[in-house]
Amino acid sequence: MKHFVAVAGNIGVGKSTLVEMLSNRLNWKPFYEPVGENPYLADFYRDMHAWSFHSQVFFLTRRLRAHKDLISHPTSVIQDRSVYEDAEVFAKNLFLQNNMLERDYLSYRELYLVLSEFLPPPDLVIYLRASTATLLQRITRRGRSYEQQIQSEYLDQLNQLYEDWIETFTLCPVLTVPADDLDYVSYSSHLDLIVSKIREKLSGKEEVSFNQADIDRVNGKSS
């Protein structure tokens, strides 16, 4: 059976890594962040207030096109970051930080809502939840120079927006992975557990979660 799964989560949580590992394990086609230079990015970093709307519309357009391509793909696919996060987390954060005018934000929001109504949702969103401390550790570990100046306050704000979004998201089932407790890069048993929960969720089982007994078991602890 063909599936469309999206992996969501904050900067540094491990989305791309999980997409790669799941695509190898389940023989799904991976789709990563849309490639191509944002022509507004240099202007955006020079003056966020003036160029945030233009930059976010460009990102939204690219993400919507990618979503459409995923829907029509002939095999099962797994996506690194969904179209919903652009609007519900990153654009909203720009507005809350006064880097986007209310007029521009409302126009962007209306565009997003209208266009997203025409797109079938994924079969499943995998939400990787991690504390800011874990995010900072992983950002430091992967060593991307342009990420090293990210402040904990910024990650805190994004984490809150992610929680607000996922709490009200009803377009498709959500599987929340406790990424503080599960290191699927270092431990194959952790990846095995995630895969088993994904299969349960895709099979239609409604109540699927990672309880403490699951986590203790894969970490070799007795209950």
C-alpha atoms as one frame of an Amber mdcrd trajectory, in Angstrom:
protein
   0.000   0.000   0.000   1.271   3.455  -0.926   1.916   5.904   1.940   2.790
   9.596   2.252   4.494  10.396   5.557   5.896  13.758   6.688   8.483  14.238
   9.437   8.082  17.461  11.431  10.116  19.094  14.168  12.337  21.924  15.280
  15.806  22.834  14.004  18.370  20.192  14.966  15.888  17.571  16.144  16.992
  15.016  13.536  14.340  15.143  10.818  16.641  14.596   7.837  18.459  11.756
   9.565  15.223   9.983  10.449  13.899  10.461   6.903  17.057   8.830   5.516
  16.966   5.939   7.984  13.267   5.241   7.496  13.559   5.429   3.715  16.301
   2.797   3.850  14.443   0.591   6.326  10.999   0.785   4.700  12.069   1.273
   1.071  10.281   4.619   0.852  11.359   7.429  -1.452  12.843  10.303   0.606
  12.104  13.952  -0.177  14.240  16.551   1.555  14.004  20.336   1.820  13.263
  21.870  -1.614  16.524  22.695  -3.350  17.264  25.999  -5.040  18.318  29.401
  -3.826  15.697  31.687  -2.373  16.214  34.924  -4.361  14.972  36.958  -1.388
  17.215  35.401   1.236  20.069  37.927   1.116  17.605  40.815   1.338  15.735
  39.022   4.121  18.821  38.676   6.316  19.730  42.295   5.638  16.244  43.600
   6.532  13.849  40.964   7.874  11.032  43.407   8.457  11.007  44.525   4.822
  11.542  41.154   3.134  10.024  38.480   5.390   6.741  38.364   3.454   8.472
  37.902   0.090  10.806  35.242   1.447   8.020  33.264   3.139   5.810  33.354
   0.039   8.702  31.922  -1.969   9.250  29.136   0.569   5.521  28.429   0.695
   5.323  28.142  -3.083   8.220  25.700  -3.187   6.761  23.633  -0.347   3.306
  23.487  -1.930   4.800  22.316  -5.221   6.801  19.639  -3.394   3.656  18.499
  -1.560   1.802  18.188  -4.861   4.660  16.134  -6.335   4.616  13.833  -3.308
   0.896  13.180  -3.659   1.332  12.098  -7.285   4.469  10.001  -6.705   3.864
   6.333  -7.659   5.506   4.837  -4.557   5.504   5.449  -0.813   7.271   8.684
   0.139   8.615  10.315   3.284   9.119  14.077   3.508  11.574  16.150   5.518
   9.430  19.004   6.953   5.856  19.625   5.897   4.174  22.575   4.218   2.238
  23.191   7.433   5.339  24.071   9.440   6.275  26.954   7.144   3.005  28.709
   7.966   2.158  27.480  11.447   5.629  27.844  12.934   8.138  29.900  10.948
   5.930  32.560   9.344   3.971  32.930  12.583   7.210  33.344  14.499   8.326
  36.141  12.172   5.048  37.909  12.829   5.253  37.433  16.601   8.817  38.777
  16.570   7.623  41.896  14.703   9.559  40.927  11.604   6.408  40.763   9.467
   3.661  43.368   9.267   0.229  42.222  10.386  -1.169  43.108   6.955   1.445
  40.944   5.243   1.020  38.096   7.712  -2.751  37.998   7.252  -2.339  37.987
   3.460   0.220  35.202   3.687  -2.031  33.251   6.050  -5.021  33.551   3.723
  -2.934  32.392   0.768  -1.686  29.384   2.751  -5.164  28.390   3.934  -6.749
  28.658   0.492  -4.018  26.727  -1.300  -3.663  24.036   1.372  -7.380  23.252
   1.117  -6.752  21.803  -2.341  -3.937  19.510  -1.209  -4.680  16.055   0.209
  -2.923  15.703   3.587  -0.253  13.093   4.345  -1.271   9.715   5.731   0.807
  10.430   8.821   2.845  13.229  10.406   5.721  12.084  12.607   6.405  14.871
  15.094   9.847  14.775  16.705   9.545  16.473  20.101  12.737  17.532  21.875
  13.723  19.981  24.588  15.788  23.041  23.745  18.756  21.509  25.576  18.648
  18.440  23.295  18.301  20.628  20.202  21.340  22.708  21.158  23.410  19.569
  21.796  22.527  18.142  18.388  23.100  21.450  16.596  26.560  21.627  18.172
  27.263  17.978  17.310  26.438  18.309  13.611  28.634  21.392  13.359  26.960
  23.525  10.710  28.667  26.896  11.012  25.583  28.946  10.129  23.605  27.294
  12.956  26.075  27.863  15.761  24.717  31.329  16.565  21.151  30.101  17.105
  19.993  31.214  20.547  18.129  29.042  23.028  15.364  31.659  23.252  14.703
  31.298  19.530  14.439  27.509  19.829  12.163  27.922  22.855   9.816  30.096
  20.816   9.769  27.641  17.908   9.167  24.733  20.279   6.123  26.483  21.714
   4.757  27.182  18.233   5.303  23.541  17.280   3.378  22.433  20.365   0.554
  24.876  19.634   0.347  23.648  16.040   0.456  19.918  16.758  -2.149  20.243
  19.515  -4.722  21.573  17.038  -3.626  19.682  13.896  -6.418  17.378  12.713
  -5.819  16.908   8.973  -4.203  13.499   9.474  -2.961  11.208  12.279   0.119
  12.328  14.259   2.753  10.133  15.891   4.746  12.084  18.490   8.248  10.724
  19.052  10.004  11.629  22.356  13.316  12.587  20.757  14.915  13.422  24.117
  14.670   9.747  25.064  15.198   8.017  21.717  18.558   8.264  19.954  17.830
   6.358  16.753  21.211   7.329  15.290  23.191   5.567  17.991  20.855   2.686
  18.866  19.174   0.432  16.322  16.672  -0.711  18.962  15.370   2.871  19.158
  14.819   2.947  15.407  13.123  -0.465  15.607  10.682   0.925  18.168   9.865
   3.948  16.008   9.308   1.747  12.959   6.940  -0.508  14.892   4.903   2.480
  16.084   4.746   3.903  12.541   3.444   0.592  11.218   0.806   0.456  13.957
  -0.323   3.984  13.169  -0.468   3.414   9.410  -2.446   0.221   9.950  -5.237
   2.334  11.422  -4.635   1.782  15.120  -5.808   4.957  16.839  -4.099   4.867
  20.234  -0.386   4.626  19.454   2.175   6.263  21.737   5.602   5.784  23.268
   5.079   4.891  26.917   7.797   4.718  29.547   7.858   0.920  29.402   8.693
   1.096  25.675  11.527   3.533  26.323  12.895   1.564  29.290  12.836  -1.645
  27.246  14.880  -0.279  24.342  17.298   1.292  26.813  17.804  -2.057  28.542
  16.122  -1.053  31.787  13.875  -3.388  33.729  10.373  -2.129  34.546
